[in-house]
């Protein structure tokens, strides 16, 4: 089963369908109203208490509530309440009254990059989700830009501005990269050799693969390792503070990856590149802003040579994957934006005077790869 990811996914889907069929409506209601909410809160508190980190120490030997509490000086009585719910939700294994051992999920949550995901997803959206039912300024219209995040946090401007002022929350790039290692890479779906390497111009802007809004450069680092035959420039474009973080991490050492400060709403400085790559960028923005971003790229593309590669969710028109639907509501809460169906992607791209050449997918609930060219 481990060697057949698609078979494993079908087994998980079948197990979920069986559970749904076996549960009574009241049991389903209580799971959603009680369990889902409290599980998220318990995980967030457990991260701050370092419960998962402590549980895996000493080769994962069993520990009491008192031992789990000692790391942070927390009240053992409070730790007991949190560990019990974590155990009931399979985040810990209970070995006896007040005695716990780690399982595979514990070991994952003990890693800083995954703990950062819990912090980000909870702290960024708690006010948005809490106030979303009271959000009335659009009179139940689909929010665009000024949405639940601004309402819940009493904030003017995009959520990214709030994040810049809360660096304790925005430990996000490592989390995103860690998640990507468990999902198909865009290079597993896309014919890199045929569409990027073959026919590549030797030097200058035309040789460039540009990762726009690419965080601290993990995608380009992975690409460079996987495709040494790509001899063109590899350029990471990000905002100043992110480029600073990438520099501190040594991303530009060896000079294989170039770091460039750039705001993707401004004119694109690299003309006629082989490809302009964006992962999880356009889902951060409503259509109007996406058209500006895409328009900047259209202005510099070379017909028949350049392409835009969009690594984002492509939502099914019916029976959409739960991962896509959860992320869609998350994006509405955080950025008044959305995940898009194939039809919505076509409508957006074509409204910019661009054309979708192909859409590549691998596995339900994962990101797809949309290849865009000039009409």
C-alpha positions in Angstrom: 0.0 0.0 0.0 2.9 2.4 0.8 4.1 1.9 -2.8 0.8 2.8 -4.3 -0.3 6.3 -3.1 -3.4 6.3 -5.2 -4.6 3.0 -3.7 -3.9 4.3 -0.2 -5.9 7.5 -1.0 -8.8 5.3 -2.2 -8.7 3.3 1.0 -8.8 6.5 3.1 -11.7 7.8 1.1 -13.5 4.5 1.5 -12.9 4.5 5.3 -14.3 8.0 5.6 -17.3 7.1 3.6 -17.9 4.0 5.8 -17.7 6.2 8.9 -20.2 8.6 7.5 -22.6 5.8 6.7 -22.2 4.2 10.1 -22.6 7.4 12.2 -26.0 8.7 13.2 -26.8 12.3 12.3 -26.4 13.3 15.9 -22.9 11.7 16.1 -21.9 13.5 13.0 -23.2 16.8 14.4 -21.3 16.3 17.7 -18.1 15.4 15.9 -18.3 18.6 13.9 -19.5 20.9 16.7 -17.4 19.5 19.6 -14.5 17.5 18.3 -13.2 19.5 15.4 -13.2 22.8 17.3 -11.7 21.6 20.5 -9.0 19.5 18.6 -7.7 22.6 16.9 -7.5 24.6 20.2 -5.9 21.7 22.0 -3.2 21.3 19.4 -2.5 25.1 19.5 -2.1 25.0 23.3 -0.1 21.8 23.2 2.4 23.5 20.9 2.9 26.4 23.3 3.3 23.9 26.2 5.8 22.0 24.2 3.9 18.8 24.9 4.7 17.1 21.6 8.4 18.1 21.8 8.7 16.8 25.3 6.8 13.6 24.5 9.3 12.5 21.8 12.4 13.1 24.0 14.4 10.3 25.4 13.5 8.1 22.4 9.8 8.6 23.1 9.8 7.0 26.5 6.5 7.2 28.3 5.9 10.4 30.4 3.5 11.5 33.0 1.5 14.7 33.0 4.0 16.1 35.6 6.9 15.3 33.3 5.2 16.9 30.3 4.4 19.9 32.4 7.9 20.4 33.7 9.3 21.8 30.4 7.3 25.0 30.6 6.4 25.0 34.2 2.8 24.6 33.3 0.1 23.4 35.7 0.0 19.5 35.6 -3.8 19.8 36.1 -4.0 21.9 32.9 -1.6 19.7 31.0 -3.8 16.7 32.0 -6.8 18.3 30.4 -4.9 19.1 27.2 -3.1 15.7 26.9 -6.4 13.8 27.4 -8.0 15.6 24.5 -4.9 15.2 22.4 -5.0 11.4 23.1 -8.7 11.2 22.3 -7.9 12.8 18.9 -4.9 10.5 18.2 -2.2 13.2 18.7 -0.8 11.2 21.6 -1.0 7.6 22.8 -2.4 7.0 26.3 -0.5 4.2 28.0 -2.4 4.4 31.3 -4.0 7.0 33.6 -1.9 10.2 33.1 0.8 8.4 31.1 1.5 9.1 27.5 3.8 8.0 24.6 4.3 9.5 21.2 2.9 8.1 18.0 3.7 9.1 14.4 1.5 12.2 14.5 3.1 13.3 17.8 6.5 13.0 16.1 5.3 15.1 13.2 3.8 17.8 15.4 7.1 17.9 17.5 8.9 19.2 14.4 9.1 23.0 14.3 8.0 23.4 10.7 4.7 21.5 11.4 4.2 23.3 14.7 4.6 26.6 12.8 1.7 25.5 10.6 -0.6 25.0 13.6 0.4 28.5 14.9 -0.1 30.2 11.6 -3.4 28.5 10.7 -4.9 29.2 14.1 -3.6 32.6 14.9 -4.1 34.1 11.5 -7.7 33.0 11.2 -9.1 32.8 14.7 -10.7 36.3 14.7 -11.8 35.9 11.0 -13.6 32.6 11.7 -15.0 33.8 15.0 -16.5 36.9 13.4 -17.4 35.5 10.0 -21.0 34.8 11.0 -21.4 38.4 12.1 -19.7 39.8 9.0 -22.5 41.8 7.4 -20.9 44.6 5.4 -21.3 42.8 2.1 -24.9 41.7 2.8 -23.9 38.1 2.0 -22.0 39.0 -1.1 -18.8 37.2 -1.9 -16.1 39.2 -0.2 -13.4 40.8 -2.4 -10.3 42.2 -0.7 -12.0 43.9 2.3 -13.4 40.8 4.0 -13.6 38.8 7.2 -10.0 39.2 8.2 -10.3 43.0 8.1 -13.6 42.9 9.9 -12.5 40.4 12.6 -9.1 42.0 13.3 -10.2 45.7 12.8 -7.4 45.9 10.2 -7.1 48.1 7.1 -5.2 46.7 4.2 -4.3 43.1 3.2 -3.6 40.4 5.7 0.0 40.3 4.6 0.5 43.7 6.3 -0.8 42.3 9.6 1.5 39.3 9.2 4.5 41.6 8.8 3.7 43.1 12.2 3.3 39.6 13.8 6.5 37.7 12.9 5.8 35.3 15.7 2.9 34.0 13.7 4.4 34.2 10.2 6.8 31.2 10.5 5.1 29.9 7.4 7.7 29.2 4.6 9.1 26.2 6.3 5.6 24.8 6.9 4.6 25.2 3.3 7.8 23.5 2.1 7.4 20.7 4.6 3.8 20.0 3.3 5.0 20.1 -0.3 7.4 17.2 0.5 4.3 15.0 1.1 2.5 15.9 -2.1 3.4 15.5 -5.8 5.8 18.2 -7.0 4.9 20.2 -10.0 7.8 18.7 -11.8 6.2 15.2 -11.4 3.3 16.5 -13.4 4.8 18.8 -15.9 7.1 17.8 -18.9 10.0 19.9 -17.8 12.5 18.6 -20.3 10.2 19.0 -23.3 8.7 22.4 -22.3 11.5 24.1 -20.5 14.9 22.6 -21.2 14.5 21.7 -24.9 14.8 24.9 -26.9 16.1 26.9 -23.9 18.0 30.0 -25.0 21.5 30.0 -23.6 21.8 33.2 -21.6 20.3 36.5 -20.4 16.7 37.0 -19.4 15.5 34.5 -22.0 17.2 31.7 -20.1 15.5 32.5 -16.8 13.1 30.5 -14.7 11.6 33.1 -12.4 9.9 32.0 -9.2 7.6 34.9 -8.3 6.6 35.2 -4.7 8.6 32.1 -4.1 9.3 32.5 -0.3 12.8 31.6 0.7 13.6 29.7 -2.5 13.0 26.0 -1.7 11.3 25.4 -5.0 14.2 26.7 -7.0 16.7 24.7 -4.8 14.7 21.5 -5.4 14.5 22.3 -9.1 18.2 22.9 -9.4 18.9 19.5 -7.8 16.4 17.6 -9.8 17.2 19.2 -13.2 20.9 19.9 -13.5 20.3 20.0 -17.3 18.5 23.3 -16.9 21.5 25.7 -17.4 19.6 29.0 -17.5 19.2 31.5 -14.7 17.2 30.7 -11.6 15.7 33.9 -10.2 13.8 34.2 -6.9 11.6 37.3 -6.7 10.2 38.3 -3.3 9.5 41.3 -1.1 12.5 42.9 0.7 12.0 41.2 4.1 11.6 37.7 2.5 14.7 38.2 0.4 16.5 39.2 3.6 15.4 35.9 5.2 16.5 34.0 2.1 19.9 35.7 2.2 20.4 34.9 5.8 19.6 31.2 5.0 22.3 31.2 2.4 20.0 30.6 -0.6 22.2 32.7 -2.9 25.5 31.0 -1.9 27.1 29.4 -4.8 25.4 31.9 -7.1 23.1 29.4 -8.7 20.0 31.1 -7.4 19.7 34.9 -7.9 17.7 36.9 -5.3 15.7 39.9 -6.6 13.5 42.2 -4.7 10.3 42.6 -6.6 6.6 43.4 -6.0 4.5 41.4 -8.5 2.0 44.3 -8.9 4.8 46.3 -10.4 6.3 46.0 -13.9 8.2 42.7 -14.3 12.0 43.5 -14.8 12.9 40.2 -16.5 11.9 40.3 -20.1 11.0 37.2 -22.2 11.9 34.6 -19.6 11.5 30.9 -20.4 9.0 30.6 -17.6 7.4 32.7 -14.8 6.5 30.3 -12.0 4.0 31.1 -9.2 3.0 28.7 -6.5 0.1 29.5 -4.2 0.2 33.2 -5.3 -3.0 33.8 -7.2 -5.1 32.0 -4.6 -4.1 34.9 -2.3 -5.9 37.4 -4.4 -9.4 38.2 -5.9 -9.7 38.2 -9.7 -9.1 41.9 -10.1 -5.7 41.8 -8.4 -4.8 38.5 -10.2 -5.5 40.3 -13.5 -2.9 42.9 -12.6 -0.3 40.3 -11.6 -0.9 38.3 -14.9 -1.0 41.5 -16.9 2.5 42.4 -15.7 3.7 39.0 -17.0 1.9 39.2 -20.3 3.6 42.5 -21.0 7.1 40.8 -21.0 6.4 37.4 -22.4 7.9 36.3 -25.7 5.3 34.7 -28.0 5.9 31.0 -28.7 8.6 30.8 -26.1 7.7 32.2 -22.7 5.0 30.6 -20.4 3.4 31.2 -17.0 3.3 28.2 -14.7 0.7 28.4 -12.0 1.0 25.9 -9.2 -2.4 26.1 -7.5 -5.5 24.1 -6.6 -7.8 23.3 -9.5 -11.1 22.5 -7.8 -13.5 19.9 -9.3 -16.8 21.4 -10.4 -18.6 18.7 -8.4 -17.7 16.5 -5.5 -14.7 18.7 -4.8 -12.0 17.4 -2.5 -12.3 18.3 1.2 -8.7 19.7 1.1 -9.7 22.2 -1.6 -12.9 23.2 0.1 -11.3 23.7 3.5 -8.5 25.8 1.9 -11.2 27.8 0.0 -12.9 28.9 3.3 -9.5 29.5 4.8 -8.6 31.8 2.0 -11.9 33.6 2.3 -11.1 34.2 6.0 -7.6 35.3 5.5 -7.5 37.2 2.2 -11.1 37.5 0.8 -9.8 35.3 -2.0 -10.6 31.7 -3.2 -9.6 28.4 -4.7 -10.7 28.2 -8.3 -12.4 25.5 -10.4 -11.1 24.7 -13.9 -13.9 26.9 -15.4 -12.9 29.8 -13.1 -9.3 29.4 -14.1 -10.1 29.5 -17.8 -12.4 32.6 -17.3 -9.7 34.4 -15.3 -6.8 33.6 -17.7 -8.8 34.4 -20.8 -9.9 37.7 -19.4 -6.3 38.7 -19.4 -5.8 37.9 -23.1 -3.9 34.8 -22.2 -4.5 31.1 -23.0 -4.3 27.9 -20.9 -2.2 25.5 -22.9 -2.8 22.6 -20.5 -3.7 21.7 -16.9 -1.8 18.9 -15.1 -3.0 17.1 -12.0 -1.8 14.2 -9.9 -3.9 12.9 -7.1 -7.1 14.2 -5.5 -6.9 17.2 -3.2 -3.4 18.2 -4.4 -2.3 21.3 -6.3 -2.4 21.3 -10.1 -0.1 22.9 -12.6 -1.6 25.3 -15.1 0.5 26.2 -18.2 -0.4 29.6 -19.6 0.8 31.1 -22.9 0.1 34.1 -25.1 -2.9 33.8 -27.3 
